[in-house]
Amino acid sequence: MEKEKFLTELAEILEEENVNEGDVLADFDAWDSLSMLGIIAYVSENLSITLNNKEIRDCKTVADLISLIESK
C-alpha cells in the first residue's frame, strides 16, 4: 500500500486538508459510520482488502488504521 496515497484519500474522506499517522481518528469531526464506510469502500476497491466496521472502530490513530490494512 502506498501510504501517501492512502493518507490523501483518508483526508478527503474525513474532509480535512491532510492527515498524519499520529492523528487520533476520534478527533476528526467527520469521523463517523459514513467515513468508516468510505474507508471500507476505498480499501476494497483499490487494495482488494476486506475490512469491517468493528476492525476500523478498534483503531485509535491513523497509524493503527494503516497497520490494520497492512496486516491483511
C-alpha positions in Angstrom: 0.0 0.0 0.0 1.3 3.5 -0.9 0.9 5.4 2.4 0.9 8.9 0.9 -1.9 8.0 -1.5 -3.9 6.4 1.4 -3.3 9.4 3.6 -4.5 11.7 0.8 -7.7 9.6 0.3 -8.3 9.4 4.0 -8.0 13.2 4.3 -10.7 13.5 1.6 -13.0 11.0 3.3 -12.6 12.9 6.6 -13.0 16.3 4.9 -9.6 17.5 6.1 -6.7 19.3 4.4 -4.4 16.4 5.4 -4.0 13.7 8.0 -0.9 12.3 9.7 -0.2 8.9 11.1 -0.2 10.2 14.7 -3.7 11.8 14.4 -6.4 10.4 16.6 -9.3 9.3 14.5 -12.0 10.3 17.0 -10.7 13.9 17.0 -11.9 14.4 13.4 -15.3 16.0 13.1 -16.2 13.7 10.2 -15.2 10.5 12.0 -18.5 8.5 11.9 -20.0 5.5 10.4 -20.2 7.1 7.0 -16.5 7.8 6.9 -15.9 4.2 8.0 -17.9 3.0 5.0 -15.9 5.3 2.8 -12.7 3.7 4.1 -14.1 0.2 3.6 -15.1 1.0 0.1 -11.8 2.6 -0.8 -9.7 -0.2 0.6 -11.9 -2.8 -1.1 -11.9 -1.2 -4.5 -8.2 0.0 -4.6 -6.4 -2.6 -2.5 -8.7 -5.7 -2.7 -8.8 -5.9 1.1 -12.0 -6.5 3.1 -12.4 -4.6 6.4 -15.4 -4.4 8.7 -16.7 -1.6 10.9 -15.5 -3.3 14.1 -11.9 -3.6 12.9 -11.9 0.1 12.0 -13.6 1.2 15.2 -10.9 -0.6 17.1 -8.3 1.7 15.5 -7.4 4.7 17.6 -5.0 6.5 15.3 -4.3 6.8 11.6 -1.2 4.7 12.2 -3.4 1.9 13.7 -5.6 2.0 10.6 -2.6 1.7 8.3 -1.3 -1.2 10.4 -4.7 -2.9 10.1 -4.7 -2.6 6.3 -1.0 -3.7 6.0 -1.8 -6.8 8.2 -4.4 -8.0 5.7 
